[in-house]
Amino acid sequence: MYEVHFSTKAEKYLKKIKDKKLKLRFKEAILKLSQNPYIGQAKKRVLNRNIWI
């Protein structure tokens, strides 16, 4: 299992989410990825100007 460290920007974003179900889904997805980072489909494009995959 990998250790997850959030950037300041990511922490602020997650803190602003008011919908508890959505916040829970984010946390569950991050936990799954920390356990196995190879699940899901690999993305290879620009999500926006600041995030490259």
C-alpha positions as a Markdown table, in Angstrom:
| # | Residue | x | y | z |
|---|---|---|---|---|
| 1 | Met | 0.0 | 0.0 | 0.0 |
| 2 | Tyr | 1.3 | 3.4 | -0.9 |
| 3 | Glu | 1.2 | 6.5 | 1.3 |
| 4 | Val | -0.9 | 9.4 | -0.1 |
| 5 | His | 0.2 | 13.0 | 0.4 |
| 6 | Phe | -2.1 | 15.8 | -0.8 |
| 7 | Ser | -0.8 | 19.1 | -2.1 |
| 8 | Thr | -2.1 | 22.2 | -0.5 |
| 9 | Lys | -4.3 | 22.9 | -3.6 |
| 10 | Ala | -5.8 | 19.4 | -3.4 |
| 11 | Glu | -6.6 | 19.8 | 0.3 |
| 12 | Lys | -8.3 | 23.1 | -0.3 |
| 13 | Tyr | -10.3 | 21.6 | -3.2 |
| 14 | Leu | -11.5 | 18.6 | -1.1 |
| 15 | Lys | -12.3 | 20.8 | 1.9 |
| 16 | Lys | -14.6 | 22.9 | -0.3 |
| 17 | Ile | -16.8 | 20.0 | -1.4 |
| 18 | Lys | -20.1 | 20.2 | 0.5 |
| 19 | Asp | -21.7 | 17.1 | -0.8 |
| 20 | Lys | -20.8 | 14.4 | 1.7 |
| 21 | Lys | -21.5 | 11.5 | -0.7 |
| 22 | Leu | -19.2 | 13.0 | -3.3 |
| 23 | Lys | -16.4 | 13.6 | -0.7 |
| 24 | Leu | -16.8 | 10.0 | 0.4 |
| 25 | Arg | -16.5 | 8.7 | -3.1 |
| 26 | Phe | -13.3 | 10.7 | -3.6 |
| 27 | Lys | -11.8 | 9.3 | -0.4 |
| 28 | Glu | -12.8 | 5.8 | -1.4 |
| 29 | Ala | -11.3 | 6.2 | -4.9 |
| 30 | Ile | -8.0 | 7.6 | -3.4 |
| 31 | Leu | -7.8 | 4.7 | -0.9 |
| 32 | Lys | -8.3 | 2.1 | -3.7 |
| 33 | Leu | -5.6 | 3.8 | -5.8 |
| 34 | Ser | -3.2 | 3.8 | -2.9 |
| 35 | Gln | -3.7 | 0.1 | -2.5 |
| 36 | Asn | -3.3 | -0.7 | -6.2 |
| 37 | Pro | -2.2 | 2.2 | -8.4 |
| 38 | Tyr | -2.6 | 0.1 | -11.6 |
| 39 | Ile | -6.4 | -0.3 | -11.4 |
| 40 | Gly | -8.6 | 1.5 | -13.9 |
| 41 | Gln | -7.6 | 2.9 | -17.3 |
| 42 | Ala | -4.4 | 4.9 | -17.9 |
| 43 | Lys | -5.0 | 8.4 | -19.0 |
| 44 | Lys | -2.6 | 10.2 | -21.4 |
| 45 | Arg | -3.9 | 13.7 | -22.0 |
| 46 | Val | -4.2 | 17.1 | -20.6 |
| 47 | Leu | -7.1 | 17.4 | -18.1 |
| 48 | Asn | -6.7 | 21.2 | -18.0 |
| 49 | Arg | -3.9 | 23.7 | -18.2 |
| 50 | Asn | -2.4 | 22.8 | -14.9 |
| 51 | Ile | -2.8 | 19.0 | -14.8 |
| 52 | Trp | -0.9 | 16.6 | -17.1 |
| 53 | Ile | -1.2 | 12.8 | -17.0 |
